[in-house]
Amino acid sequence: MVPLGGYLFVGAALFCLGLYGALARRNAIGVLMGIELMLNASVVNLVAFWRYVNPTAALTGQAFAIFVITLAAAEVAVGLALIIAIYRNRDTVVVDDVDMMRG
């Protein structure tokens, strides 16, 4: 059986990789992928804490995980719609090149 620290280490590593991906990428798709990694890290931590703190209780950790996954799916749908709209108007998805105040 894997100890709680193992899951927390994996969650922290995923979160750090996602944070680096969200901050270091210039491409909007890469930024969205980094945000998804951070959300998945939170899901790993939620389920791990549920499993190790009180596994006999209601499925609260899994319920929160389903909620976060649903939220991530909605975020991706809205984010990709915005990226497609920006690409159609600006012909680029590079975050630094997009300035909506200029015509």
BAZA-120381 format. One record per atom (N, C-alpha, C, O): atom name; residue number from 1; residue in one letter; y, x, z. Coordinates in steps of 0.05 Angstrom, whole numbers, plus 5000, padded with zeros to 4 digits. Example, Ala and Ser with C-alpha at 12.3 -4.5 7.8 and 13.67 -1.06 7.14 Angstrom:
<rs>
@atom=N; seq=1; type=A; y=4886; x=5264; z=5156
@atom=CA; seq=1; type=A; y=4910; x=5246; z=5156
@atom=C; seq=1; type=A; y=4934; x=5264; z=5156
@atom=O; seq=1; type=A; y=4934; x=5285; z=5169
@atom=N; seq=2; type=S; y=4955; x=5257; z=5142
@atom=CA; seq=2; type=S; y=4979; x=5273; z=5143
@atom=C; seq=2; type=S; y=5001; x=5258; z=5157
@atom=O; seq=2; type=S; y=5023; x=5268; z=5161
</rs>
This chain:
<rs>
@atom=N; seq=1; type=M; y=4976; x=5017; z=5000
@atom=CA; seq=1; type=M; y=5000; x=5000; z=5000
@atom=C; seq=1; type=M; y=5025; x=5018; z=5000
@atom=O; seq=1; type=M; y=5027; x=5037; z=5015
@atom=N; seq=2; type=V; y=5043; x=5011; z=4983
@atom=CA; seq=2; type=V; y=5068; x=5027; z=4980
@atom=C; seq=2; type=V; y=5087; x=5019; z=5003
@atom=O; seq=2; type=V; y=5091; x=4996; z=5008
@atom=N; seq=3; type=P; y=5098; x=5039; z=5017
@atom=CA; seq=3; type=P; y=5117; x=5032; z=5039
@atom=C; seq=3; type=P; y=5144; x=5022; z=5027
@atom=O; seq=3; type=P; y=5150; x=5025; z=5004
@atom=N; seq=4; type=L; y=5159; x=5009; z=5045
@atom=CA; seq=4; type=L; y=5185; x=4998; z=5037
@atom=C; seq=4; type=L; y=5203; x=5019; z=5025
@atom=O; seq=4; type=L; y=5218; x=5013; z=5006
@atom=N; seq=5; type=G; y=5203; x=5043; z=5036
@atom=CA; seq=5; type=G; y=5220; x=5064; z=5026
@atom=C; seq=5; type=G; y=5215; x=5070; z=4997
@atom=O; seq=5; type=G; y=5234; x=5078; z=4983
@atom=N; seq=6; type=G; y=5191; x=5068; z=4988
@atom=CA; seq=6; type=G; y=5185; x=5073; z=4960
@atom=C; seq=6; type=G; y=5199; x=5053; z=4942
@atom=O; seq=6; type=G; y=5210; x=5060; z=4921
@atom=N; seq=7; type=Y; y=5198; x=5028; z=4949
@atom=CA; seq=7; type=Y; y=5211; x=5007; z=4933
@atom=C; seq=7; type=Y; y=5242; x=5010; z=4934
@atom=O; seq=7; type=Y; y=5256; x=5007; z=4914
@atom=N; seq=8; type=L; y=5252; x=5018; z=4958
@atom=CA; seq=8; type=L; y=5281; x=5022; z=4960
@atom=C; seq=8; type=L; y=5290; x=5046; z=4944
@atom=O; seq=8; type=L; y=5312; x=5046; z=4932
@atom=N; seq=9; type=F; y=5273; x=5067; z=4942
@atom=CA; seq=9; type=F; y=5279; x=5090; z=4926
@atom=C; seq=9; type=F; y=5280; x=5082; z=4896
@atom=O; seq=9; type=F; y=5299; x=5090; z=4882
@atom=N; seq=10; type=V; y=5261; x=5067; z=4887
@atom=CA; seq=10; type=V; y=5260; x=5058; z=4859
@atom=C; seq=10; type=V; y=5285; x=5040; z=4854
@atom=O; seq=10; type=V; y=5297; x=5043; z=4833
@atom=N; seq=11; type=G; y=5291; x=5022; z=4872
@atom=CA; seq=11; type=G; y=5315; x=5005; z=4868
@atom=C; seq=11; type=G; y=5341; x=5021; z=4867
@atom=O; seq=11; type=G; y=5358; x=5016; z=4851
@atom=N; seq=12; type=A; y=5343; x=5041; z=4885
@atom=CA; seq=12; type=A; y=5367; x=5058; z=4885
@atom=C; seq=12; type=A; y=5369; x=5075; z=4860
@atom=O; seq=12; type=A; y=5391; x=5078; z=4849
@atom=N; seq=13; type=A; y=5346; x=5085; z=4850
@atom=CA; seq=13; type=A; y=5346; x=5100; z=4825
@atom=C; seq=13; type=A; y=5354; x=5083; z=4802
@atom=O; seq=13; type=A; y=5370; x=5091; z=4785
@atom=N; seq=14; type=L; y=5343; x=5059; z=4800
@atom=CA; seq=14; type=L; y=5351; x=5040; z=4779
@atom=C; seq=14; type=L; y=5380; x=5034; z=4780
@atom=O; seq=14; type=L; y=5394; x=5033; z=4759
@atom=N; seq=15; type=F; y=5390; x=5029; z=4804
@atom=CA; seq=15; type=F; y=5419; x=5022; z=4807
@atom=C; seq=15; type=F; y=5436; x=5045; z=4798
@atom=O; seq=15; type=F; y=5456; x=5041; z=4785
@atom=N; seq=16; type=C; y=5429; x=5070; z=4806
@atom=CA; seq=16; type=C; y=5445; x=5093; z=4798
@atom=C; seq=16; type=C; y=5444; x=5097; z=4768
@atom=O; seq=16; type=C; y=5465; x=5104; z=4756
@atom=N; seq=17; type=L; y=5421; x=5094; z=4756
@atom=CA; seq=17; type=L; y=5420; x=5096; z=4727
@atom=C; seq=17; type=L; y=5436; x=5075; z=4713
@atom=O; seq=17; type=L; y=5450; x=5080; z=4693
@atom=N; seq=18; type=G; y=5435; x=5050; z=4723
@atom=CA; seq=18; type=G; y=5451; x=5029; z=4712
@atom=C; seq=18; type=G; y=5481; x=5033; z=4715
@atom=O; seq=18; type=G; y=5497; x=5028; z=4697
@atom=N; seq=19; type=L; y=5489; x=5044; z=4739
@atom=CA; seq=19; type=L; y=5517; x=5049; z=4743
@atom=C; seq=19; type=L; y=5527; x=5071; z=4724
@atom=O; seq=19; type=L; y=5549; x=5069; z=4713
@atom=N; seq=20; type=Y; y=5511; x=5092; z=4721
@atom=CA; seq=20; type=Y; y=5518; x=5113; z=4702
@atom=C; seq=20; type=Y; y=5520; x=5102; z=4674
@atom=O; seq=20; type=Y; y=5539; x=5109; z=4659
@atom=N; seq=21; type=G; y=5501; x=5085; z=4666
@atom=CA; seq=21; type=G; y=5501; x=5074; z=4640
@atom=C; seq=21; type=G; y=5525; x=5056; z=4635
@atom=O; seq=21; type=G; y=5536; x=5055; z=4613
@atom=N; seq=22; type=A; y=5533; x=5041; z=4656
@atom=CA; seq=22; type=A; y=5556; x=5023; z=4653
@atom=C; seq=22; type=A; y=5582; x=5038; z=4652
@atom=O; seq=22; type=A; y=5601; x=5029; z=4638
@atom=N; seq=23; type=L; y=5584; x=5060; z=4666
@atom=CA; seq=23; type=L; y=5610; x=5074; z=4667
@atom=C; seq=23; type=L; y=5612; x=5096; z=4646
@atom=O; seq=23; type=L; y=5635; x=5102; z=4637
@atom=N; seq=24; type=A; y=5590; x=5107; z=4636
@atom=CA; seq=24; type=A; y=5592; x=5129; z=4617
@atom=C; seq=24; type=A; y=5590; x=5121; z=4588
@atom=O; seq=24; type=A; y=5598; x=5136; z=4571
@atom=N; seq=25; type=R; y=5581; x=5097; z=4583
@atom=CA; seq=25; type=R; y=5577; x=5089; z=4555
@atom=C; seq=25; type=R; y=5603; x=5079; z=4543
@atom=O; seq=25; type=R; y=5620; x=5068; z=4557
@atom=N; seq=26; type=R; y=5606; x=5085; z=4518
@atom=CA; seq=26; type=R; y=5630; x=5074; z=4503
@atom=C; seq=26; type=R; y=5622; x=5049; z=4488
@atom=O; seq=26; type=R; y=5640; x=5034; z=4480
@atom=N; seq=27; type=N; y=5597; x=5045; z=4483
@atom=CA; seq=27; type=N; y=5587; x=5022; z=4468
@atom=C; seq=27; type=N; y=5584; x=4998; z=4487
@atom=O; seq=27; type=N; y=5574; x=5001; z=4509
@atom=N; seq=28; type=A; y=5593; x=4975; z=4478
@atom=CA; seq=28; type=A; y=5592; x=4952; z=4495
@atom=C; seq=28; type=A; y=5564; x=4943; z=4501
@atom=O; seq=28; type=A; y=5558; x=4933; z=4522
@atom=N; seq=29; type=I; y=5546; x=4947; z=4482
@atom=CA; seq=29; type=I; y=5518; x=4940; z=4486
@atom=C; seq=29; type=I; y=5506; x=4958; z=4508
@atom=O; seq=29; type=I; y=5491; x=4948; z=4525
@atom=N; seq=30; type=G; y=5513; x=4984; z=4508
@atom=CA; seq=30; type=G; y=5503; x=5002; z=4529
@atom=C; seq=30; type=G; y=5514; x=4994; z=4556
@atom=O; seq=30; type=G; y=5499; x=4997; z=4576
@atom=N; seq=31; type=V; y=5538; x=4985; z=4557
@atom=CA; seq=31; type=V; y=5550; x=4976; z=4583
@atom=C; seq=31; type=V; y=5534; x=4952; z=4593
@atom=O; seq=31; type=V; y=5528; x=4950; z=4617
@atom=N; seq=32; type=L; y=5528; x=4933; z=4576
@atom=CA; seq=32; type=L; y=5512; x=4910; z=4584
@atom=C; seq=32; type=L; y=5484; x=4918; z=4593
@atom=O; seq=32; type=L; y=5473; x=4906; z=4613
@atom=N; seq=33; type=M; y=5472; x=4937; z=4580
@atom=CA; seq=33; type=M; y=5446; x=4947; z=4589
@atom=C; seq=33; type=M; y=5447; x=4960; z=4616
@atom=O; seq=33; type=M; y=5429; x=4957; z=4633
@atom=N; seq=34; type=G; y=5469; x=4974; z=4622
@atom=CA; seq=34; type=G; y=5472; x=4986; z=4649
@atom=C; seq=34; type=G; y=5475; x=4965; z=4670
@atom=O; seq=34; type=G; y=5464; x=4967; z=4692
@atom=N; seq=35; type=I; y=5490; x=4944; z=4664
@atom=CA; seq=35; type=I; y=5493; x=4922; z=4683
@atom=C; seq=35; type=I; y=5466; x=4908; z=4688
@atom=O; seq=35; type=I; y=5460; x=4900; z=4711
@atom=N; seq=36; type=E; y=5450; x=4905; z=4667
@atom=CA; seq=36; type=E; y=5423; x=4893; z=4670
@atom=C; seq=36; type=E; y=5406; x=4910; z=4688
@atom=O; seq=36; type=E; y=5391; x=4900; z=4705
@atom=N; seq=37; type=L; y=5407; x=4937; z=4685
@atom=CA; seq=37; type=L; y=5392; x=4954; z=4703
@atom=C; seq=37; type=L; y=5400; x=4951; z=4732
@atom=O; seq=37; type=L; y=5383; x=4951; z=4750
@atom=N; seq=38; type=M; y=5426; x=4948; z=4737
@atom=CA; seq=38; type=M; y=5436; x=4944; z=4765
@atom=C; seq=38; type=M; y=5426; x=4918; z=4776
@atom=O; seq=38; type=M; y=5418; x=4917; z=4799
@atom=N; seq=39; type=L; y=5426; x=4897; z=4760
@atom=CA; seq=39; type=L; y=5415; x=4871; z=4769
@atom=C; seq=39; type=L; y=5385; x=4872; z=4775
@atom=O; seq=39; type=L; y=5376; x=4861; z=4794
@atom=N; seq=40; type=N; y=5371; x=4887; z=4758
@atom=CA; seq=40; type=N; y=5342; x=4889; z=4762
@atom=C; seq=40; type=N; y=5336; x=4906; z=4788
@atom=O; seq=40; type=N; y=5316; x=4901; z=4802
@atom=N; seq=41; type=A; y=5353; x=4925; z=4794
@atom=CA; seq=41; type=A; y=5350; x=4940; z=4819
@atom=C; seq=41; type=A; y=5354; x=4922; z=4843
@atom=O; seq=41; type=A; y=5340; x=4925; z=4863
@atom=N; seq=42; type=S; y=5373; x=4903; z=4841
@atom=CA; seq=42; type=S; y=5377; x=4885; z=4863
@atom=C; seq=42; type=S; y=5353; x=4866; z=4866
@atom=O; seq=42; type=S; y=5345; x=4859; z=4889
@atom=N; seq=43; type=V; y=5340; x=4859; z=4844
@atom=CA; seq=43; type=V; y=5316; x=4842; z=4845
@atom=C; seq=43; type=V; y=5293; x=4857; z=4859
@atom=O; seq=43; type=V; y=5279; x=4845; z=4875
@atom=N; seq=44; type=V; y=5290; x=4882; z=4852
@atom=CA; seq=44; type=V; y=5269; x=4898; z=4865
@atom=C; seq=44; type=V; y=5273; x=4899; z=4895
@atom=O; seq=44; type=V; y=5255; x=4896; z=4911
@atom=N; seq=45; type=N; y=5298; x=4904; z=4903
@atom=CA; seq=45; type=N; y=5304; x=4905; z=4932
@atom=C; seq=45; type=N; y=5300; x=4878; z=4946
@atom=O; seq=45; type=N; y=5290; x=4877; z=4968
@atom=N; seq=46; type=L; y=5308; x=4856; z=4933
@atom=CA; seq=46; type=L; y=5305; x=4830; z=4945
@atom=C; seq=46; type=L; y=5275; x=4824; z=4950
@atom=O; seq=46; type=L; y=5268; x=4815; z=4972
@atom=N; seq=47; type=V; y=5259; x=4829; z=4930
@atom=CA; seq=47; type=V; y=5230; x=4822; z=4933
@atom=C; seq=47; type=V; y=5217; x=4842; z=4953
@atom=O; seq=47; type=V; y=5200; x=4833; z=4969
@atom=N; seq=48; type=A; y=5225; x=4867; z=4953
@atom=CA; seq=48; type=A; y=5214; x=4886; z=4973
@atom=C; seq=48; type=A; y=5221; x=4878; z=5001
@atom=O; seq=48; type=A; y=5204; x=4879; z=5019
@atom=N; seq=49; type=F; y=5246; x=4871; z=5006
@atom=CA; seq=49; type=F; y=5253; x=4863; z=5033
@atom=C; seq=49; type=F; y=5239; x=4837; z=5042
@atom=O; seq=49; type=F; y=5231; x=4835; z=5065
@atom=N; seq=50; type=W; y=5237; x=4819; z=5023
@atom=CA; seq=50; type=W; y=5222; x=4794; z=5030
@atom=C; seq=50; type=W; y=5193; x=4800; z=5037
@atom=O; seq=50; type=W; y=5183; x=4789; z=5056
@atom=N; seq=51; type=R; y=5181; x=4818; z=5022
@atom=CA; seq=51; type=R; y=5152; x=4825; z=5026
@atom=C; seq=51; type=R; y=5148; x=4839; z=5053
@atom=O; seq=51; type=R; y=5128; x=4834; z=5067
@atom=N; seq=52; type=Y; y=5166; x=4857; z=5060
@atom=CA; seq=52; type=Y; y=5162; x=4873; z=5084
@atom=C; seq=52; type=Y; y=5174; x=4861; z=5109
@atom=O; seq=52; type=Y; y=5166; x=4868; z=5131
@atom=N; seq=53; type=V; y=5194; x=4844; z=5107
@atom=CA; seq=53; type=V; y=5207; x=4834; z=5132
@atom=C; seq=53; type=V; y=5192; x=4809; z=5141
@atom=O; seq=53; type=V; y=5185; x=4807; z=5165
@atom=N; seq=54; type=N; y=5188; x=4789; z=5123
@atom=CA; seq=54; type=N; y=5175; x=4764; z=5132
@atom=C; seq=54; type=N; y=5160; x=4752; z=5108
@atom=O; seq=54; type=N; y=5169; x=4733; z=5096
@atom=N; seq=55; type=P; y=5136; x=4763; z=5102
@atom=CA; seq=55; type=P; y=5121; x=4753; z=5079
@atom=C; seq=55; type=P; y=5109; x=4725; z=5082
@atom=O; seq=55; type=P; y=5102; x=4712; z=5063
@atom=N; seq=56; type=T; y=5106; x=4716; z=5107
@atom=CA; seq=56; type=T; y=5093; x=4690; z=5112
@atom=C; seq=56; type=T; y=5113; x=4667; z=5110
@atom=O; seq=56; type=T; y=5104; x=4644; z=5110
@atom=N; seq=57; type=A; y=5138; x=4673; z=5110
@atom=CA; seq=57; type=A; y=5158; x=4652; z=5109
@atom=C; seq=57; type=A; y=5160; x=4641; z=5080
@atom=O; seq=57; type=A; y=5144; x=4648; z=5063
@atom=N; seq=58; type=A; y=5178; x=4623; z=5076
@atom=CA; seq=58; type=A; y=5182; x=4611; z=5050
@atom=C; seq=58; type=A; y=5188; x=4634; z=5030
@atom=O; seq=58; type=A; y=5194; x=4656; z=5037
@atom=N; seq=59; type=L; y=5187; x=4627; z=5005
@atom=CA; seq=59; type=L; y=5190; x=4647; z=4984
@atom=C; seq=59; type=L; y=5220; x=4652; z=4978
@atom=O; seq=59; type=L; y=5229; x=4650; z=4956
@atom=N; seq=60; type=T; y=5234; x=4660; z=4999
@atom=CA; seq=60; type=T; y=5263; x=4664; z=4996
@atom=C; seq=60; type=T; y=5269; x=4688; z=4979
@atom=O; seq=60; type=T; y=5288; x=4686; z=4963
@atom=N; seq=61; type=G; y=5255; x=4710; z=4982
@atom=CA; seq=61; type=G; y=5260; x=4733; z=4966
@atom=C; seq=61; type=G; y=5255; x=4728; z=4936
@atom=O; seq=61; type=G; y=5270; x=4736; z=4919
@atom=N; seq=62; type=Q; y=5233; x=4714; z=4931
@atom=CA; seq=62; type=Q; y=5227; x=4707; z=4903
@atom=C; seq=62; type=Q; y=5246; x=4687; z=4892
@atom=O; seq=62; type=Q; y=5253; x=4688; z=4868
@atom=N; seq=63; type=A; y=5256; x=4668; z=4908
@atom=CA; seq=63; type=A; y=5275; x=4649; z=4899
@atom=C; seq=63; type=A; y=5302; x=4663; z=4892
@atom=O; seq=63; type=A; y=5314; x=4656; z=4871
@atom=N; seq=64; type=F; y=5310; x=4681; z=4908
@atom=CA; seq=64; type=F; y=5335; x=4696; z=4902
@atom=C; seq=64; type=F; y=5330; x=4713; z=4877
@atom=O; seq=64; type=F; y=5349; x=4716; z=4861
@atom=N; seq=65; type=A; y=5307; x=4724; z=4873
@atom=CA; seq=65; type=A; y=5301; x=4740; z=4850
@atom=C; seq=65; type=A; y=5302; x=4723; z=4824
@atom=O; seq=65; type=A; y=5314; x=4732; z=4804
@atom=N; seq=66; type=I; y=5291; x=4699; z=4825
@atom=CA; seq=66; type=I; y=5293; x=4681; z=4802
@atom=C; seq=66; type=I; y=5322; x=4674; z=4796
@atom=O; seq=66; type=I; y=5330; x=4672; z=4773
@atom=N; seq=67; type=F; y=5338; x=4669; z=4817
@atom=CA; seq=67; type=F; y=5366; x=4663; z=4814
@atom=C; seq=67; type=F; y=5380; x=4687; z=4800
@atom=O; seq=67; type=F; y=5396; x=4682; z=4782
@atom=N; seq=68; type=V; y=5375; x=4711; z=4809
@atom=CA; seq=68; type=V; y=5388; x=4735; z=4797
@atom=C; seq=68; type=V; y=5380; x=4739; z=4768
@atom=O; seq=68; type=V; y=5396; x=4746; z=4751
@atom=N; seq=69; type=I; y=5354; x=4734; z=4762
@atom=CA; seq=69; type=I; y=5345; x=4737; z=4735
@atom=C; seq=69; type=I; y=5358; x=4716; z=4717
@atom=O; seq=69; type=I; y=5365; x=4722; z=4694
@atom=N; seq=70; type=T; y=5361; x=4691; z=4727
@atom=CA; seq=70; type=T; y=5375; x=4671; z=4712
@atom=C; seq=70; type=T; y=5404; x=4678; z=4707
@atom=O; seq=70; type=T; y=5415; x=4674; z=4686
@atom=N; seq=71; type=L; y=5416; x=4688; z=4728
@atom=CA; seq=71; type=L; y=5444; x=4697; z=4725
@atom=C; seq=71; type=L; y=5447; x=4720; z=4705
@atom=O; seq=71; type=L; y=5466; x=4721; z=4690
@atom=N; seq=72; type=A; y=5428; x=4738; z=4705
@atom=CA; seq=72; type=A; y=5428; x=4760; z=4686
@atom=C; seq=72; type=A; y=5425; x=4750; z=4657
@atom=O; seq=72; type=A; y=5437; x=4760; z=4639
@atom=N; seq=73; type=A; y=5408; x=4730; z=4653
@atom=CA; seq=73; type=A; y=5404; x=4719; z=4627
@atom=C; seq=73; type=A; y=5429; x=4705; z=4617
@atom=O; seq=73; type=A; y=5437; x=4708; z=4593
@atom=N; seq=74; type=A; y=5443; x=4691; z=4634
@atom=CA; seq=74; type=A; y=5468; x=4678; z=4627
@atom=C; seq=74; type=A; y=5489; x=4699; z=4621
@atom=O; seq=74; type=A; y=5505; x=4696; z=4602
@atom=N; seq=75; type=E; y=5490; x=4721; z=4636
@atom=CA; seq=75; type=E; y=5509; x=4742; z=4632
@atom=C; seq=75; type=E; y=5505; x=4755; z=4605
@atom=O; seq=75; type=E; y=5524; x=4762; z=4591
@atom=N; seq=76; type=V; y=5480; x=4760; z=4598
@atom=CA; seq=76; type=V; y=5474; x=4772; z=4572
@atom=C; seq=76; type=V; y=5482; x=4753; z=4549
@atom=O; seq=76; type=V; y=5493; x=4763; z=4529
@atom=N; seq=77; type=A; y=5477; x=4728; z=4552
@atom=CA; seq=77; type=A; y=5484; x=4709; z=4530
@atom=C; seq=77; type=A; y=5514; x=4708; z=4526
@atom=O; seq=77; type=A; y=5523; x=4710; z=4503
@atom=N; seq=78; type=V; y=5529; x=4707; z=4547
@atom=CA; seq=78; type=V; y=5558; x=4706; z=4545
@atom=C; seq=78; type=V; y=5569; x=4733; z=4535
@atom=O; seq=78; type=V; y=5587; x=4734; z=4518
@atom=N; seq=79; type=G; y=5558; x=4755; z=4546
@atom=CA; seq=79; type=G; y=5567; x=4781; z=4538
@atom=C; seq=79; type=G; y=5562; x=4787; z=4509
@atom=O; seq=79; type=G; y=5579; x=4798; z=4495
@atom=N; seq=80; type=L; y=5538; x=4780; z=4499
@atom=CA; seq=80; type=L; y=5532; x=4785; z=4471
@atom=C; seq=80; type=L; y=5549; x=4767; z=4453
@atom=O; seq=80; type=L; y=5557; x=4775; z=4431
@atom=N; seq=81; type=A; y=5555; x=4743; z=4461
@atom=CA; seq=81; type=A; y=5572; x=4725; z=4446
@atom=C; seq=81; type=A; y=5600; x=4738; z=4444
@atom=O; seq=81; type=A; y=5613; x=4737; z=4422
@atom=N; seq=82; type=L; y=5610; x=4748; z=4465
@atom=CA; seq=82; type=L; y=5637; x=4762; z=4465
@atom=C; seq=82; type=L; y=5636; x=4786; z=4447
@atom=O; seq=82; type=L; y=5655; x=4792; z=4432
@atom=N; seq=83; type=I; y=5615; x=4802; z=4449
@atom=CA; seq=83; type=I; y=5613; x=4826; z=4433
@atom=C; seq=83; type=I; y=5612; x=4819; z=4403
@atom=O; seq=83; type=I; y=5624; x=4833; z=4387
@atom=N; seq=84; type=I; y=5597; x=4799; z=4396
@atom=CA; seq=84; type=I; y=5595; x=4790; z=4368
@atom=C; seq=84; type=I; y=5622; x=4781; z=4358
@atom=O; seq=84; type=I; y=5630; x=4787; z=4336
@atom=N; seq=85; type=A; y=5637; x=4766; z=4375
@atom=CA; seq=85; type=A; y=5664; x=4757; z=4367
@atom=C; seq=85; type=A; y=5683; x=4780; z=4363
@atom=O; seq=85; type=A; y=5699; x=4780; z=4345
@atom=N; seq=86; type=I; y=5682; x=4799; z=4381
@atom=CA; seq=86; type=I; y=5699; x=4823; z=4379
@atom=C; seq=86; type=I; y=5692; x=4839; z=4354
@atom=O; seq=86; type=I; y=5709; x=4849; z=4340
@atom=N; seq=87; type=Y; y=5666; x=4842; z=4349
@atom=CA; seq=87; type=Y; y=5657; x=4857; z=4326
@atom=C; seq=87; type=Y; y=5666; x=4844; z=4300
@atom=O; seq=87; type=Y; y=5674; x=4858; z=4281
@atom=N; seq=88; type=R; y=5666; x=4818; z=4299
@atom=CA; seq=88; type=R; y=5675; x=4804; z=4274
@atom=C; seq=88; type=R; y=5704; x=4807; z=4270
@atom=O; seq=88; type=R; y=5713; x=4808; z=4247
@atom=N; seq=89; type=N; y=5720; x=4809; z=4291
@atom=CA; seq=89; type=N; y=5749; x=4812; z=4288
@atom=C; seq=89; type=N; y=5758; x=4841; z=4286
@atom=O; seq=89; type=N; y=5777; x=4846; z=4271
@atom=N; seq=90; type=R; y=5744; x=4859; z=4299
@atom=CA; seq=90; type=R; y=5754; x=4887; z=4301
@atom=C; seq=90; type=R; y=5736; x=4907; z=4286
@atom=O; seq=90; type=R; y=5744; x=4930; z=4282
@atom=N; seq=91; type=D; y=5712; x=4899; z=4278
@atom=CA; seq=91; type=D; y=5693; x=4916; z=4264
@atom=C; seq=91; type=D; y=5685; x=4940; z=4281
@atom=O; seq=91; type=D; y=5679; x=4962; z=4271
@atom=N; seq=92; type=T; y=5684; x=4937; z=4307
@atom=CA; seq=92; type=T; y=5675; x=4958; z=4326
@atom=C; seq=92; type=T; y=5666; x=4946; z=4352
@atom=O; seq=92; type=T; y=5675; x=4924; z=4360
@atom=N; seq=93; type=V; y=5647; x=4960; z=4365
@atom=CA; seq=93; type=V; y=5638; x=4951; z=4391
@atom=C; seq=93; type=V; y=5644; x=4973; z=4412
@atom=O; seq=93; type=V; y=5634; x=4972; z=4434
@atom=N; seq=94; type=V; y=5659; x=4993; z=4404
@atom=CA; seq=94; type=V; y=5667; x=5015; z=4422
@atom=C; seq=94; type=V; y=5688; x=5004; z=4441
@atom=O; seq=94; type=V; y=5709; x=4994; z=4433
@atom=N; seq=95; type=V; y=5683; x=5006; z=4467
@atom=CA; seq=95; type=V; y=5700; x=4994; z=4487
@atom=C; seq=95; type=V; y=5728; x=5005; z=4486
@atom=O; seq=95; type=V; y=5748; x=4991; z=4490
@atom=N; seq=96; type=D; y=5731; x=5031; z=4482
@atom=CA; seq=96; type=D; y=5757; x=5044; z=4482
@atom=C; seq=96; type=D; y=5774; x=5035; z=4458
@atom=O; seq=96; type=D; y=5799; x=5035; z=4460
@atom=N; seq=97; type=D; y=5762; x=5028; z=4436
@atom=CA; seq=97; type=D; y=5777; x=5020; z=4412
@atom=C; seq=97; type=D; y=5786; x=4991; z=4412
@atom=O; seq=97; type=D; y=5803; x=4983; z=4396
@atom=N; seq=98; type=V; y=5775; x=4975; z=4430
@atom=CA; seq=98; type=V; y=5782; x=4947; z=4431
@atom=C; seq=98; type=V; y=5807; x=4943; z=4448
@atom=O; seq=98; type=V; y=5805; x=4948; z=4473
@atom=N; seq=99; type=D; y=5828; x=4934; z=4436
@atom=CA; seq=99; type=D; y=5852; x=4928; z=4451
@atom=C; seq=99; type=D; y=5862; x=4900; z=4441
@atom=O; seq=99; type=D; y=5873; x=4899; z=4419
@atom=N; seq=100; type=M; y=5857; x=4880; z=4456
@atom=CA; seq=100; type=M; y=5863; x=4853; z=4447
@atom=C; seq=100; type=M; y=5892; x=4846; z=4446
@atom=O; seq=100; type=M; y=5900; x=4826; z=4434
@atom=N; seq=101; type=M; y=5910; x=4863; z=4457
@atom=CA; seq=101; type=M; y=5938; x=4857; z=4455
@atom=C; seq=101; type=M; y=5950; x=4865; z=4428
@atom=O; seq=101; type=M; y=5971; x=4854; z=4420
@atom=N; seq=102; type=R; y=5937; x=4883; z=4414
@atom=CA; seq=102; type=R; y=5947; x=4891; z=4388
@atom=C; seq=102; type=R; y=5935; x=4872; z=4367
@atom=O; seq=102; type=R; y=5912; x=4863; z=4370
@atom=N; seq=103; type=G; y=5950; x=4868; z=4346
@atom=CA; seq=103; type=G; y=5941; x=4850; z=4324
@atom=C; seq=103; type=G; y=5925; x=4865; z=4305
@atom=O; seq=103; type=G; y=5916; x=4853; z=4285
</rs>
